Amino acid sequence: MTEFEAACVGWLGPALPIHNAGHVDSQVIGHLQKGDQIDFFHEELVDEAGNDWFFITQRRQGTVVGVGWVFFGDDLDKCEMFAG
């Protein structure tokens, strides 16, 4: 386990877009949904505007359903439980 491994178990926030790169102009390739597990394995990336982007693995009912970059803004703490 690295110092960056963590998980949001039970996402409670909005349907945030998942991007194919860590900046706002990148392509949206999916969306987080309520109840998803979000795994964090990497240190966040700060873009040119100062926004923190996180590379995540998205799981639903234990199955990986997406991977990509998410900007959480003020919503990062909207989890039923945060581990790690």
DRENDREN-204541 format. One record per residue: chain; residue number from 0; y, x, z of N, C-alpha, C, CB in turn. Coordinates in nm, 4 decimals. Glycine has a CB too. Layout:
% residues N
R unit pos       nY       nX       nZ      caY      caX      caZ       cY       cX       cZ      cbY      cbX      cbZ
R    A NUM        Y        X        Z        Y        X        Z        Y        X        Z        Y        X        Z
...
//
This chain:
% residues 84
R unit pos       nY       nX       nZ      caY      caX      caZ       cY       cX       cZ      cbY      cbX      cbZ
R    A   0  -0.1180   0.0849   0.0000   0.0000   0.0000   0.0000   0.1238   0.0890   0.0000   0.0001  -0.0963   0.1224
R    A   1   0.2178   0.0614  -0.0899   0.3415   0.1377  -0.0934   0.4447   0.0684  -0.0071   0.3929   0.1543  -0.2379
R    A   2   0.5586   0.1347   0.0145   0.6635   0.0734   0.0951   0.7278  -0.0462   0.0265   0.7689   0.1753   0.1281
R    A   3   0.6959  -0.0697  -0.1017   0.7582  -0.1786  -0.1762   0.6697  -0.3012  -0.1894   0.7966  -0.1309  -0.3119
R    A   4   0.5454  -0.2958  -0.1419   0.4570  -0.4104  -0.1568   0.4938  -0.5204  -0.0587   0.3117  -0.3686  -0.1370
R    A   5   0.5077  -0.6411  -0.1111   0.5393  -0.7579  -0.0291   0.5015  -0.8822  -0.1086   0.6914  -0.7605   0.0119
R    A   6   0.5022  -0.9966  -0.0416   0.4718  -1.1218  -0.1100   0.5489  -1.2369  -0.0480   0.3217  -1.1505  -0.1057
R    A   7   0.5954  -1.3234  -0.1333   0.6518  -1.4522  -0.0934   0.5395  -1.5525  -0.1132   0.7828  -1.4908  -0.1774
R    A   8   0.4895  -1.6074  -0.0046   0.3785  -1.7025  -0.0117   0.4365  -1.8425   0.0042   0.2694  -1.6730   0.0984
R    A   9   0.4304  -1.9203  -0.1034   0.4850  -2.0555  -0.1007   0.6335  -2.0587  -0.1345   0.4624  -2.1175   0.0350
R    A  10   0.6670  -2.0348  -0.2598   0.8050  -2.0373  -0.3060   0.8660  -2.1753  -0.2832   0.8128  -1.9987  -0.4546
R    A  11   0.9834  -2.1806  -0.2201   1.0521  -2.3065  -0.1900   1.1813  -2.3238  -0.2690   1.0822  -2.3142  -0.0422
R    A  12   1.2190  -2.2215  -0.3429   1.3469  -2.2223  -0.4135   1.3409  -2.2940  -0.5473   1.3937  -2.0819  -0.4348
R    A  13   1.4484  -2.2787  -0.6247   1.4582  -2.3442  -0.7552   1.3661  -2.2800  -0.8585   1.6018  -2.3403  -0.8050
R    A  14   1.3534  -2.3431  -0.9734   1.2725  -2.2923  -1.0846   1.3487  -2.1792  -1.1540   1.2379  -2.4066  -1.1861
R    A  15   1.3432  -2.0606  -1.0957   1.4166  -1.9459  -1.1508   1.3459  -1.8910  -1.2742   1.4316  -1.8350  -1.0448
R    A  16   1.4240  -1.8458  -1.3741   1.3628  -1.7889  -1.4943   1.3027  -1.6513  -1.4684   1.4655  -1.7796  -1.6059
R    A  17   1.1925  -1.6247  -1.5357   1.1291  -1.4929  -1.5377   1.1628  -1.4314  -1.6730   0.9715  -1.5016  -1.5141
R    A  18   1.2172  -1.3104  -1.6712   1.2631  -1.2431  -1.7929   1.1685  -1.1305  -1.8325   1.4045  -1.1881  -1.7733
R    A  19   1.1771  -1.0893  -1.9610   1.0954  -0.9780  -2.0085   1.1615  -0.8424  -1.9835   1.0669  -0.9945  -2.1564
R    A  20   1.2822  -0.8419  -1.9287   1.3529  -0.7180  -1.8924   1.4517  -0.7509  -1.7805   1.4274  -0.6552  -2.0171
R    A  21   1.4994  -0.6483  -1.7122   1.5848  -0.6688  -1.5961   1.7325  -0.6784  -1.6282   1.5638  -0.5592  -1.5000
R    A  22   1.7708  -0.7747  -1.7123   1.9126  -0.8045  -1.7366   1.9275  -0.9459  -1.7912   1.9746  -0.7019  -1.8350
R    A  23   2.0460  -1.0039  -1.7745   2.0671  -1.1459  -1.8050   2.0499  -1.1815  -1.9520   2.2036  -1.1864  -1.7614
R    A  24   2.0669  -1.0852  -2.0416   2.0548  -1.1136  -2.1846   1.9117  -1.1039  -2.2362   2.1419  -1.0193  -2.2623
R    A  25   1.8166  -1.0746  -2.1488   1.6775  -1.0614  -2.1916   1.6132  -1.1986  -2.2098   1.5976  -0.9785  -2.0900
R    A  26   1.4992  -1.1989  -2.2781   1.4282  -1.3226  -2.3099   1.3629  -1.3826  -2.1852   1.3222  -1.2966  -2.4175
R    A  27   1.3755  -1.5136  -2.1697   1.3064  -1.5866  -2.0619   1.1636  -1.6128  -2.1074   1.3802  -1.7219  -2.0262
R    A  28   1.0670  -1.5698  -2.0246   0.9262  -1.5827  -2.0619   0.8482  -1.6763  -1.9692   0.8612  -1.4465  -2.0623
R    A  29   0.9156  -1.7338  -1.8700   0.8516  -1.8258  -1.7775   0.9476  -1.8665  -1.6677   0.7264  -1.7632  -1.7177
R    A  30   0.8994  -1.9442  -1.5717   0.9809  -1.9890  -1.4588   0.8968  -1.9936  -1.3319   1.0427  -2.1275  -1.4874
R    A  31   0.9570  -1.9562  -1.2210   0.8931  -1.9761  -1.0912   0.8888  -2.1249  -1.0615   0.9681  -1.8990  -0.9787
R    A  32   0.7833  -2.1690  -0.9949   0.7716  -2.3087  -0.9537   0.7450  -2.3153  -0.8041   0.6591  -2.3806  -1.0324
R    A  33   0.7874  -2.4246  -0.7432   0.7632  -2.4437  -0.5999   0.6144  -2.4269  -0.5705   0.8125  -2.5836  -0.5532
R    A  34   0.5857  -2.3547  -0.4622   0.4481  -2.3314  -0.4218   0.3880  -2.2024  -0.4746   0.3650  -2.4444  -0.4657
R    A  35   0.4516  -2.1395  -0.5748   0.3993  -2.0146  -0.6301   0.3978  -1.9045  -0.5249   0.4824  -1.9706  -0.7509
R    A  36   0.3054  -1.8100  -0.5424   0.3092  -1.6851  -0.4666   0.3749  -1.5818  -0.5565   0.1646  -1.6390  -0.4205
R    A  37   0.4673  -1.5055  -0.5008   0.5387  -1.4032  -0.5760   0.5078  -1.2686  -0.5124   0.6929  -1.4307  -0.5786
R    A  38   0.4438  -1.1805  -0.5893   0.4081  -1.0480  -0.5398   0.5091  -0.9452  -0.5891   0.2655  -1.0094  -0.5843
R    A  39   0.5529  -0.8602  -0.4986   0.6474  -0.7532  -0.5286   0.5756  -0.6199  -0.5078   0.7761  -0.7635  -0.4389
R    A  40   0.5650  -0.5388  -0.6128   0.4975  -0.4099  -0.6022   0.5912  -0.2929  -0.6313   0.3793  -0.4056  -0.6970
R    A  41   0.7131  -0.3210  -0.6741   0.8040  -0.2164  -0.7185   0.9415  -0.2314  -0.6537   0.8169  -0.2188  -0.8706
R    A  42   1.0131  -0.1212  -0.6455   1.1501  -0.1238  -0.5967   1.2363  -0.2018  -0.6959   1.2049   0.0207  -0.5764
R    A  43   1.3372  -0.2718  -0.6466   1.4220  -0.3503  -0.7342   1.5060  -0.2598  -0.8253   1.5126  -0.4417  -0.6517
R    A  44   1.5504  -0.3185  -0.9353   1.6357  -0.2521  -1.0333   1.7749  -0.3131  -1.0219   1.5786  -0.2666  -1.1792
R    A  45   1.8768  -0.2307  -1.0155   2.0148  -0.2802  -1.0108   2.0737  -0.2645  -1.1502   2.1011  -0.2031  -0.9031
R    A  46   2.1192  -0.3773  -1.2097   2.1758  -0.3716  -1.3448   2.3213  -0.3265  -1.3429   2.1648  -0.5079  -1.4126
R    A  47   2.3814  -0.3193  -1.4611   2.5186  -0.2690  -1.4745   2.6216  -0.3567  -1.4035   2.5547  -0.2577  -1.6209
R    A  48   2.5878  -0.4833  -1.3758   2.6778  -0.5747  -1.3049   2.6555  -0.5717  -1.1535   2.6591  -0.7169  -1.3569
R    A  49   2.5579  -0.4910  -1.1087   2.5284  -0.4824  -0.9663   2.4289  -0.5854  -0.9165   2.6534  -0.4959  -0.8896
R    A  50   2.3610  -0.6549  -1.0072   2.2610  -0.7551  -0.9702   2.1261  -0.6890  -0.9438   2.2475  -0.8613  -1.0807
R    A  51   2.0572  -0.7330  -0.8394   1.9235  -0.6818  -0.8065   1.8181  -0.7627  -0.8809   1.8980  -0.6873  -0.6531
R    A  52   1.7401  -0.6938  -0.9637   1.6297  -0.7549  -1.0371   1.4988  -0.7058  -0.9774   1.6376  -0.7216  -1.1891
R    A  53   1.4016  -0.7949  -0.9658   1.2719  -0.7617  -0.9090   1.1637  -0.7859  -1.0136   1.2445  -0.8445  -0.7809
R    A  54   1.0745  -0.6866  -1.0308   0.9580  -0.7054  -1.1165   0.8504  -0.7710  -1.0309   0.9079  -0.5689  -1.1787
R    A  55   0.8049  -0.8876  -1.0738   0.7150  -0.9677  -0.9908   0.5852  -1.0014  -1.0644   0.7847  -1.0963  -0.9468
R    A  56   0.4847  -1.0324  -0.9859   0.3632  -1.0960  -1.0362   0.3621  -1.2365  -0.9767   0.2315  -1.0138  -0.9977
R    A  57   0.3496  -1.3355  -1.0622   0.3531  -1.4760  -1.0207   0.2100  -1.5287  -1.0146   0.4403  -1.5621  -1.1187
R    A  58   0.1732  -1.5873  -0.9012   0.0394  -1.6453  -0.8841   0.0516  -1.7939  -0.8501  -0.0399  -1.5701  -0.7728
R    A  59  -0.0421  -1.8676  -0.9026  -0.0500  -2.0105  -0.8710  -0.1948  -2.0413  -0.8370   0.0011  -2.1001  -0.9906
R    A  60  -0.2180  -2.0882  -0.7161  -0.3528  -2.1175  -0.6657  -0.4447  -1.9967  -0.6836  -0.4122  -2.2406  -0.7380
R    A  61  -0.3901  -1.8765  -0.6570  -0.4677  -1.7534  -0.6603  -0.4834  -1.6877  -0.7958  -0.5992  -1.7800  -0.6073
R    A  62  -0.4364  -1.7534  -0.9021  -0.4499  -1.7008  -1.0374  -0.3163  -1.6462  -1.0864  -0.5016  -1.8097  -1.1329
R    A  63  -0.3180  -1.5269  -1.1470  -0.1956  -1.4714  -1.2049  -0.1562  -1.5557  -1.3252  -0.2148  -1.3217  -1.2456
R    A  64  -0.0321  -1.6076  -1.3220   0.0165  -1.6908  -1.4324   0.1395  -1.6303  -1.4996   0.0492  -1.8309  -1.3819
R    A  65   0.1922  -1.5208  -1.4450   0.3072  -1.4583  -1.5085   0.3438  -1.3265  -1.4432   0.4253  -1.5515  -1.5049
R    A  66   0.4118  -1.2431  -1.5201   0.4706  -1.1189  -1.4710   0.6036  -1.1015  -1.5417   0.3760  -0.9956  -1.4950
R    A  67   0.6996  -1.0421  -1.4731   0.8283  -1.0177  -1.5363   0.9370  -0.9923  -1.4339   0.8666  -1.1344  -1.6238
R    A  68   1.0592  -0.9978  -1.4796   1.1773  -0.9653  -1.3985   1.2502  -1.0918  -1.3555   1.2728  -0.8736  -1.4764
R    A  69   1.2881  -1.0977  -1.2276   1.3590  -1.2141  -1.1733   1.4825  -1.1679  -1.0974   1.2663  -1.2974  -1.0807
R    A  70   1.5941  -1.2370  -1.1220   1.7151  -1.2213  -1.0410   1.7177  -1.3395  -0.9454   1.8471  -1.2146  -1.1304
R    A  71   1.7045  -1.3122  -0.8160   1.6965  -1.4182  -0.7155   1.8329  -1.4612  -0.6634   1.6113  -1.3728  -0.6003
R    A  72   1.9365  -1.3788  -0.6784   2.0660  -1.4117  -0.6208   2.0519  -1.4315  -0.4709   2.1251  -1.5377  -0.6866
R    A  73   2.0968  -1.5449  -0.4202   2.0883  -1.5754  -0.2766   1.9591  -1.6474  -0.2381   2.2067  -1.6601  -0.2352
R    A  74   1.8645  -1.6590  -0.3315   1.7440  -1.7393  -0.3073   1.6212  -1.6590  -0.2653   1.7111  -1.8161  -0.4300
R    A  75   1.6339  -1.5278  -0.2468   1.5174  -1.4437  -0.2202   1.4407  -1.4853  -0.0947   1.5607  -1.3003  -0.2070
R    A  76   1.5077  -1.5435   0.0026   1.4425  -1.5783   0.1295   1.3808  -1.7178   0.1319   1.5415  -1.5673   0.2408
R    A  77   1.3736  -1.7857   0.0197   1.3250  -1.9233   0.0154   1.1723  -1.9281  -0.0016   1.3935  -1.9998  -0.0988
R    A  78   1.1029  -1.8838   0.1037   0.9565  -1.8780   0.1045   0.9047  -1.9469   0.2299   0.9059  -1.7306   0.0977
R    A  79   0.7872  -2.0084   0.2173   0.7214  -2.0604   0.3380   0.6905  -1.9455   0.4323   0.5911  -2.1376   0.3021
R    A  80   0.6453  -1.8322   0.3739   0.6117  -1.7138   0.4535   0.6371  -1.5906   0.3676   0.4625  -1.7182   0.5036
R    A  81   0.6921  -1.4881   0.4284   0.7160  -1.3612   0.3587   0.6306  -1.2553   0.4261   0.8684  -1.3210   0.3606
R    A  82   0.5472  -1.1871   0.3506   0.4552  -1.0857   0.4056   0.4869  -0.9496   0.3465   0.3074  -1.1231   0.3771
R    A  83   0.4766  -0.8488   0.4284   0.4916  -0.7117   0.3786   0.6159  -0.6415   0.4193   0.4859  -0.7115   0.2352
//
